[in-house]
Amino acid sequence: MSNKTAIVIGGGIAGCSTAYALAKLGIAVTLLEQHDQVAMEASGNPIATLYPKLSIKTNAQSTLALQGFAFTLDLLKQLPNHAEFFNVCGQIQLAYDAREQSRQNALISQQEVTFFQALDAQSASDIAGIALKTGGLLLPQAGWIKPKAFCNALVNTLNITKNFYTCIISIQENASQWQVNDENSAFIADIVVLCNANQVQQLSLCKSVYSTPVRGQINFFAPTTASQHIKTIICSTQYLSPAVDGLHSIGATYAPHNLNPDSETADTLENMRALQKISPEIFDSIQPYHAQGRVAWRSQTLDYLPLAGQMLDEKTLRAKPPRYNANPADLPWLDGLYVNAGHGSKGMITAPICAELIANVASNSALNLDKNLASKLNPSRFLLKELGLKQLANALY
Ligand SMILES: Cc1cc2nc3c(=O)[nH]c(=O)nc-3n(C[C@H](O)[C@H](O)[C@H](O)COP(=O)(O)OP(=O)(O)OC[C@H]3O[C@@H](n4cnc5c(N)ncnc54)[C@H](O)[C@@H]3O)c2cc1C
């Protein structure tokens, strides 16, 4: 594919990992980002945690979480100087109430899951570096990353052209290529990948790609004598991180339909109540209600799965709906137009594996995901389901 060109719209983790996956194939990639640098929105928190939420049931979400977690860990290790922005410090999920305790008991009884360890309160405290009232599950391979540095490493390692201050407002077919436009310029390429989170559906051809902005706030505080020895990520309803660059992070809140960009006191209270439950000593050692906050929006889909893959042409599908058992190859695919978005609360472990999926589809290579799972991620799945084509939506590859 070395003579192909690609445009990636959006410089968060989805865009940066997609640009990297395509550039690795020898494709000439241009990344277009509306801000002056990468990772300014959801991917812009000072740290992100890296762990899969362990699930009792095996389903598409849990399979993607486990495979995505392993994929991101491998990817990080390929990047130069990764020790500067990636730390495998482990994560302890506390059994903070009866429901969580029984969920953890069920997980422990599933012998096939081997990568976590059950801890009592004393061992959890020893490993975490602070006194904890309950035990929980330790994931030793989990850790934290600095998302901005991760994004920069992805787009600066290979030869990727970056255009900042470029806000794409429209997209159109141009001969057998794609043209995307900002207010002043047009960019043309064989492949376009929309990695602009909740803004994907603002572009024509993508009106059916549903996701909702879900506001999240994290708060930060400087280490105190009570907190300075925290060694792992500690989770109850929220996560508490070790101090990274002189700040602990606690979060995140989850508020659909809230578009307030400012830090809210109610969210600070929610995060601080979670901190108090994890460690009353740390809570008492800081000025909890003055903790600085950062707000961003997740891009959340209805089924909690990302939107990743090639687009179908909505106009043709609606005008001439295919039969429920149509051959997927005969569907009105938009050649070269892809989406990588809808990563909800777990983009650091889902976006890179979805980027690889898109690179595989674009280069006609074997898929890195099971075909059924890859189908479940397709960005046109909600449209197919709306047209009564659920069976087809689950068998697109
Ligand atoms: C408070 C909070 C805490 C979180 N914590 C974690 C965590 O600990 N671990 C984890 O794995 N995940 C976490 N997440 C989720 C994770 O941050 C997201 O899933 C991930 O960052 C999404 O990446 P993205 O690239 O899809 O979106 P974004 O990072 O939002 O990137 C989209 C980019 O597209 C650009 N863009 C938009 N429209 C245009 C346009 N028209 N033209 C050009 N550019 C455009 C934007 O400027 C932006 O840079 C958290 C999310 C929040 C909100």
The ligand as an SDF file (V2000), in Angstrom:
LIG
                    3D

 53 58  0  0  0  0  0  0  0  0999 V2000
  -12.6190   12.5410   32.6970 C   0  0  0  0  0  0  0  0  0  0  0  0
  -12.2200   11.3820   31.8450 C   0  0  0  0  0  0  0  0  0  0  0  0
  -11.3710   10.4010   32.3520 C   0  0  0  0  0  0  0  0  0  0  0  0
  -10.9980    9.3080   31.5680 C   0  0  0  0  0  0  0  0  0  0  0  0
  -10.1460    8.3790   32.0750 N   0  0  0  0  0  0  0  0  0  0  0  0
   -9.7420    7.3560   31.2860 C   0  0  0  0  0  0  0  0  0  0  0  0
   -8.8080    6.4090   31.7530 C   0  0  0  0  0  0  0  0  0  0  0  0
   -8.3310    6.5010   32.8850 O   0  0  0  0  0  0  0  0  0  0  0  0
   -8.4360    5.3930   30.9240 N   0  0  0  0  0  0  0  0  0  0  0  0
   -8.9460    5.2750   29.6580 C   0  0  0  0  0  0  0  0  0  0  0  0
   -8.5920    4.3220   28.9420 O   0  0  0  0  0  0  0  0  0  0  0  0
   -9.8220    6.1730   29.1900 N   0  0  0  0  0  0  0  0  0  0  0  0
  -10.2280    7.1990   29.9710 C   0  0  0  0  0  0  0  0  0  0  0  0
  -11.1330    8.0960   29.4980 N   0  0  0  0  0  0  0  0  0  0  0  0
  -11.6480    7.9130   28.1420 C   0  0  0  0  0  0  0  0  0  0  0  0
  -10.6190    8.3560   27.1160 C   0  0  0  0  0  0  0  0  0  0  0  0
  -10.0570    9.5650   27.5420 O   0  0  0  0  0  0  0  0  0  0  0  0
  -11.3110    8.5130   25.7700 C   0  0  0  0  0  0  0  0  0  0  0  0
  -11.9730    7.3100   25.4400 O   0  0  0  0  0  0  0  0  0  0  0  0
  -10.3030    8.8280   24.6760 C   0  0  0  0  0  0  0  0  0  0  0  0
   -9.4910    9.9080   25.0460 O   0  0  0  0  0  0  0  0  0  0  0  0
  -11.0310    9.1450   23.3840 C   0  0  0  0  0  0  0  0  0  0  0  0
  -10.0670    9.4710   22.4300 O   0  0  0  0  0  0  0  0  0  0  0  0
  -10.5050   10.0470   21.0310 P   0  0  0  0  0  0  0  0  0  0  0  0
   -9.2800   10.2450   20.2440 O   0  0  0  0  0  0  0  0  0  0  0  0
  -11.5990    9.2230   20.4680 O   0  0  0  0  0  0  0  0  0  0  0  0
  -11.1980   11.4530   21.3720 O   0  0  0  0  0  0  0  0  0  0  0  0
  -10.5040   12.8500   21.7320 P   0  0  0  0  0  0  0  0  0  0  0  0
   -9.3410   12.6750   22.5890 O   0  0  0  0  0  0  0  0  0  0  0  0
  -11.5980   13.7390   22.2020 O   0  0  0  0  0  0  0  0  0  0  0  0
   -9.9650   13.3410   20.3310 O   0  0  0  0  0  0  0  0  0  0  0  0
  -10.7980   13.8300   19.3090 C   0  0  0  0  0  0  0  0  0  0  0  0
   -9.9840   14.8800   18.5890 C   0  0  0  0  0  0  0  0  0  0  0  0
  -10.6700   15.2920   17.4160 O   0  0  0  0  0  0  0  0  0  0  0  0
  -10.4550   16.6880   17.2640 C   0  0  0  0  0  0  0  0  0  0  0  0
  -11.5290   17.1910   16.3960 N   0  0  0  0  0  0  0  0  0  0  0  0
  -12.8610   17.1770   16.6340 C   0  0  0  0  0  0  0  0  0  0  0  0
  -13.5290   17.6620   15.5750 N   0  0  0  0  0  0  0  0  0  0  0  0
  -12.5870   18.0040   14.6560 C   0  0  0  0  0  0  0  0  0  0  0  0
  -12.6680   18.5550   13.3500 C   0  0  0  0  0  0  0  0  0  0  0  0
  -13.8480   18.8400   12.7800 N   0  0  0  0  0  0  0  0  0  0  0  0
  -11.5250   18.7820   12.6830 N   0  0  0  0  0  0  0  0  0  0  0  0
  -10.3150   18.4860   13.2570 C   0  0  0  0  0  0  0  0  0  0  0  0
  -10.1890   17.9630   14.4930 N   0  0  0  0  0  0  0  0  0  0  0  0
  -11.3140   17.7160   15.1710 C   0  0  0  0  0  0  0  0  0  0  0  0
  -10.5170   17.2150   18.6840 C   0  0  0  0  0  0  0  0  0  0  0  0
   -9.9250   18.4820   18.7930 O   0  0  0  0  0  0  0  0  0  0  0  0
   -9.7760   16.1330   19.4360 C   0  0  0  0  0  0  0  0  0  0  0  0
   -8.3920   16.4020   19.5090 O   0  0  0  0  0  0  0  0  0  0  0  0
  -11.5110    9.2000   30.2520 C   0  0  0  0  0  0  0  0  0  0  0  0
  -12.3520   10.1800   29.7400 C   0  0  0  0  0  0  0  0  0  0  0  0
  -12.7010   11.2720   30.5140 C   0  0  0  0  0  0  0  0  0  0  0  0
  -13.5940   12.3290   29.9210 C   0  0  0  0  0  0  0  0  0  0  0  0
  1  2  1  0
  2  3  1  0
  2 52  2  0
  3  4  2  0
  4  5  1  0
  4 50  1  0
  5  6  2  0
  6  7  1  0
  6 13  1  0
  7  8  2  0
  7  9  1  0
  9 10  1  0
 10 11  2  0
 10 12  1  0
 12 13  2  0
 13 14  1  0
 14 15  1  0
 14 50  1  0
 15 16  1  0
 16 17  1  0
 16 18  1  0
 18 19  1  0
 18 20  1  0
 20 21  1  0
 20 22  1  0
 22 23  1  0
 23 24  1  0
 24 25  2  0
 24 26  1  0
 24 27  1  0
 27 28  1  0
 28 29  2  0
 28 30  1  0
 28 31  1  0
 31 32  1  0
 32 33  1  0
 33 34  1  0
 33 48  1  0
 34 35  1  0
 35 36  1  0
 35 46  1  0
 36 37  1  0
 36 45  1  0
 37 38  2  0
 38 39  1  0
 39 40  1  0
 39 45  2  0
 40 41  1  0
 40 42  2  0
 42 43  1  0
 43 44  2  0
 44 45  1  0
 46 47  1  0
 46 48  1  0
 48 49  1  0
 50 51  2  0
 51 52  1  0
 52 53  1  0
M  END
$$$$
